[in-house]
């Protein structure tokens, strides 16, 4: 498999641990017969434009998947390859916020079983773009539905997949709106919950495993419910 890794960089810096993770993943990919091509976009103050440029470079290559990786996110060996190999068009992991209290930027769908997918994936409404695997079909569908979104930046023609709009009383981030539009196109978004991801704030690591977090929350809720039911019967 040929994989593009797209890294938009706001301030021109990439977390040292992210570089180490990429080097290890590149070596592992080679051992397994895959090829990783890392595409940096430094000085990316507008994330929507930066991601559009990285998509353009990906589509101009012969790579099969584009994995977006933020420069302040690290992962365990093999996990970038794991999300690239999932048999769905739109899938990623979710890292925690850079906050002391653990929580995650994910949009849940109501009424579904938590671990219902046979591939270990959970369908969700939104996931962040910092550890996200996309197939070429995603971008083909955007162009089919919205053929008039080309624009020129610095003399180069490109296409608007990502944007930061105000809609329905809400100012969206580029990743949240990309997810919304993909679902409006009939696409599905999948979360791999069994990934250990680290979101770095300088030297401070915010370590998160959203699957374990959800299981712990479910255990807490079940215990609270049991205690409440016990209390009402006494």
PyMOL commands that set and color helices and strands:
alter all, ss='L'
color gray80, all
select helices_A, chain A and resi 16-31+47-60+79-85+136-145+174-184+210-233
alter helices_A, ss='H'
color red, helices_A
select strands_A, chain A and resi 2-8+35-41+65-69+73-75+90-92+121-124+131-135+150-153+156-159+166-167+170-171+189-192+197-201+204-208
alter strands_A, ss='S'
color yellow, strands_A
deselect
rebuild
show_as cartoon
